[in-house]
Amino acid sequence: MEEIKEIFDDIVLDPVTYVAEFEPESGIVTAVGPTSAFKNVPNVISIDKDLAEMIIEGQINIVNCAVDTRNLTFELLEKKTVSKIDDVLHRVINKDWSEIDNPDIYISFDKSKNDLTFELTEEFGGTFILPEKYQPVTKRKIIWDGETVLNFYVTEYNDPNILYKKYNILLKDLVDSKITYNNVQMPDRFSIYTRRVLKNYILEIK
């Protein structure tokens, strides 16, 4: 028995380490487990043991996990499903006439270039930088769930019945990027209407 005990005393077990497997383009985490179970799997990242066990045990939902593929860091995200909060056509207020200075959606029209630009605020992962008084902004880590579409209607000034142009933009396409339409011919005065998905929209004509 002493000999058997000595044999086991000489055995040193390596500590269990964990990894997360993820999709290389989206960064979405598809599986979590011990490193030994992911041999020869190309897209994996090491994660903390306690965090891995919480995901495996269901205390953290794997759909709220992602990898920032730019710097290969593991992040817990808020997965957000949005739907229209206002089915009535909502006129986007011109910045000059609005008290809103922290919009969720910022639209700008550059008259010198005829460029129409749509941006999501930096709070939601977009490119529009909020004013100094809101800095530093606590950026929410969000995966936009589903094919949520933002619909924008360029119309006669204050008259949604006369439609000039329509733009349909996937909300997720405004994360880390702005969308600009070049050489857009606009009348001297126009309005932009939408069926609101987010709460606050602002239009600035430069």
C-alpha positions as CSV (number, residue, x, y, z in Angstrom):
1,M,0.0,0.0,0.0
2,E,2.9,2.3,0.8
3,E,4.3,1.8,-2.7
4,I,1.0,2.6,-4.3
5,K,0.6,5.8,-2.2
6,E,4.1,6.9,-3.2
7,I,3.2,6.4,-6.9
8,F,0.2,8.7,-6.6
9,D,2.1,11.2,-4.5
10,D,4.5,11.5,-7.5
11,I,1.7,12.3,-9.9
12,V,1.2,16.1,-10.4
13,L,-2.1,17.1,-12.1
14,D,-2.0,20.1,-14.3
15,P,-4.7,22.7,-13.3
16,V,-7.7,22.7,-15.6
17,T,-7.8,25.7,-18.0
18,Y,-10.7,26.9,-20.1
19,V,-11.3,28.4,-23.5
20,A,-14.2,29.9,-25.4
21,E,-14.7,29.0,-29.1
22,F,-16.0,32.0,-31.2
23,E,-16.9,32.9,-34.8
24,P,-14.0,34.8,-36.3
25,E,-16.2,37.4,-38.1
26,S,-18.9,38.2,-35.6
27,G,-17.0,37.3,-32.4
28,I,-20.1,35.4,-31.1
29,V,-19.1,32.7,-28.6
30,T,-20.4,29.3,-29.6
31,A,-18.9,27.0,-26.9
32,V,-17.0,27.1,-23.6
33,G,-15.1,24.2,-22.0
34,P,-11.8,22.8,-20.8
35,T,-8.8,23.5,-23.1
36,S,-8.3,19.7,-23.6
37,A,-11.7,19.5,-25.4
38,F,-10.7,22.1,-28.0
39,K,-7.5,20.7,-29.4
40,N,-7.0,21.7,-33.0
41,V,-9.9,24.2,-32.9
42,P,-8.6,27.4,-34.6
43,N,-10.8,30.2,-33.1
44,V,-10.5,29.9,-29.3
45,I,-9.5,32.3,-26.5
46,S,-8.5,31.6,-22.9
47,I,-11.0,32.6,-20.2
48,D,-11.0,32.7,-16.5
49,K,-12.0,29.4,-14.7
50,D,-14.7,31.0,-12.5
51,L,-16.3,32.7,-15.5
52,A,-16.1,29.5,-17.6
53,E,-17.8,27.5,-14.9
54,M,-20.6,30.1,-14.5
55,I,-21.3,29.9,-18.3
56,I,-21.2,26.1,-18.2
57,E,-23.5,26.0,-15.2
58,G,-25.9,28.4,-16.9
59,Q,-25.4,31.3,-14.4
60,I,-24.3,33.4,-17.4
61,N,-26.1,32.9,-20.7
62,I,-23.7,32.1,-23.5
63,V,-25.7,34.4,-25.9
64,N,-24.5,37.3,-23.8
65,C,-20.8,36.5,-24.5
66,A,-18.6,37.6,-27.3
67,V,-15.0,38.1,-28.3
68,D,-13.7,41.5,-29.4
69,T,-11.9,40.3,-32.5
70,R,-9.9,43.5,-32.8
71,N,-7.9,42.9,-29.6
72,L,-9.0,39.3,-28.8
73,T,-10.6,40.1,-25.4
74,F,-13.6,38.2,-23.9
75,E,-16.6,40.4,-23.1
76,L,-20.0,40.0,-21.5
77,L,-22.6,41.8,-23.6
78,E,-26.1,42.9,-23.3
79,K,-28.2,41.3,-26.1
80,K,-30.9,43.7,-27.0
81,T,-34.0,43.0,-29.0
82,V,-35.7,46.2,-30.2
83,S,-39.0,46.8,-31.9
84,K,-40.8,50.0,-33.0
85,I,-41.7,52.1,-30.0
86,D,-43.8,54.4,-32.1
87,D,-45.8,53.2,-35.2
88,V,-46.9,56.8,-35.9
89,L,-44.6,58.7,-38.2
90,H,-42.3,60.7,-36.1
91,R,-40.7,63.9,-37.5
92,V,-37.0,64.1,-36.7
93,I,-36.5,67.5,-35.0
94,N,-33.9,69.9,-36.4
95,K,-31.0,70.4,-33.9
96,D,-31.6,74.1,-33.9
97,W,-35.1,73.7,-32.5
98,S,-34.5,70.8,-30.1
99,E,-33.4,70.6,-26.5
100,I,-32.0,67.1,-27.1
101,D,-28.2,67.1,-27.1
102,N,-27.7,63.4,-26.4
103,P,-29.5,61.7,-29.3
104,D,-29.7,57.9,-29.9
105,I,-29.7,58.5,-33.7
106,Y,-27.9,61.5,-35.2
107,I,-28.7,62.5,-38.8
108,S,-26.7,65.2,-40.6
109,F,-26.9,66.7,-44.1
110,D,-23.9,68.6,-45.5
111,K,-25.3,71.1,-48.0
112,S,-21.9,71.8,-49.5
113,K,-21.3,68.2,-50.4
114,N,-24.9,66.9,-50.5
115,D,-24.0,64.1,-48.1
116,L,-26.6,62.6,-45.9
117,T,-25.2,60.7,-42.9
118,F,-26.8,58.4,-40.3
119,E,-25.0,57.6,-37.0
120,L,-25.7,55.8,-33.8
121,T,-24.6,57.4,-30.6
122,E,-21.3,56.2,-29.0
123,E,-23.3,54.9,-26.0
124,F,-24.6,52.1,-28.2
125,G,-21.4,51.5,-30.0
126,G,-21.9,54.0,-32.8
127,T,-19.7,56.8,-34.1
128,F,-21.5,60.0,-32.9
129,I,-19.5,61.5,-30.1
130,L,-21.7,63.0,-27.3
131,P,-21.0,66.5,-26.0
132,E,-18.3,67.1,-23.4
133,K,-20.8,67.3,-20.5
134,Y,-21.7,63.6,-21.0
135,Q,-18.0,62.5,-21.1
136,P,-16.7,60.0,-20.3
137,V,-19.6,58.0,-21.7
138,T,-20.3,54.6,-20.3
139,K,-20.5,52.6,-23.5
140,R,-23.0,49.8,-23.3
141,K,-21.8,46.5,-24.8
142,I,-24.7,45.4,-26.9
143,I,-25.3,42.8,-29.6
144,W,-28.4,44.0,-31.6
145,D,-30.6,41.0,-31.9
146,G,-32.3,40.3,-35.2
147,E,-32.6,42.2,-38.5
148,T,-33.9,45.5,-37.0
149,V,-34.4,48.0,-39.7
150,L,-34.5,51.8,-39.3
151,N,-36.8,53.4,-41.9
152,F,-36.2,57.1,-42.8
153,Y,-38.5,59.1,-45.1
154,V,-37.3,62.4,-46.7
155,T,-40.4,64.5,-47.4
156,E,-41.7,67.9,-48.1
157,Y,-41.1,70.2,-45.2
158,N,-43.5,69.3,-42.4
159,D,-45.6,67.2,-44.9
160,P,-45.0,63.4,-44.8
161,N,-47.5,62.9,-47.6
162,I,-45.0,64.2,-50.2
163,L,-42.2,61.7,-50.2
164,Y,-38.8,62.4,-51.9
165,K,-36.6,59.6,-50.8
166,K,-36.6,56.5,-48.5
167,Y,-33.7,54.9,-46.7
168,N,-33.7,51.5,-45.0
169,I,-30.8,50.9,-42.7
170,L,-30.0,47.8,-40.5
171,L,-29.4,49.0,-37.0
172,K,-26.5,46.6,-36.5
173,D,-24.7,48.3,-39.5
174,L,-24.4,51.5,-37.5
175,V,-22.2,49.8,-34.9
176,D,-18.6,51.1,-35.2
177,S,-19.6,52.8,-38.5
178,K,-21.6,55.6,-40.0
179,I,-23.6,55.3,-43.2
180,T,-23.3,58.2,-45.7
181,Y,-25.2,58.7,-48.9
182,N,-23.3,60.9,-51.3
183,N,-24.6,63.5,-53.8
184,V,-28.1,63.4,-52.4
185,Q,-30.2,66.1,-54.1
186,M,-32.5,67.7,-51.6
187,P,-35.0,70.5,-51.8
188,D,-34.1,73.8,-50.0
189,R,-36.4,72.7,-47.2
190,F,-37.2,69.2,-46.2
191,S,-38.2,67.0,-43.3
192,I,-37.2,63.5,-42.2
193,Y,-39.7,61.2,-40.7
194,T,-39.3,57.8,-39.1
195,R,-41.2,55.1,-37.1
196,R,-39.1,55.2,-34.0
197,V,-37.1,52.2,-32.9
198,L,-35.0,54.2,-30.4
199,K,-36.1,57.2,-28.4
200,N,-34.3,60.3,-29.5
201,Y,-33.4,61.4,-33.0
202,I,-31.8,64.6,-34.2
203,L,-31.3,66.2,-37.6
204,E,-28.5,68.7,-38.2
205,I,-28.3,70.6,-41.5
206,K,-24.8,72.1,-41.9
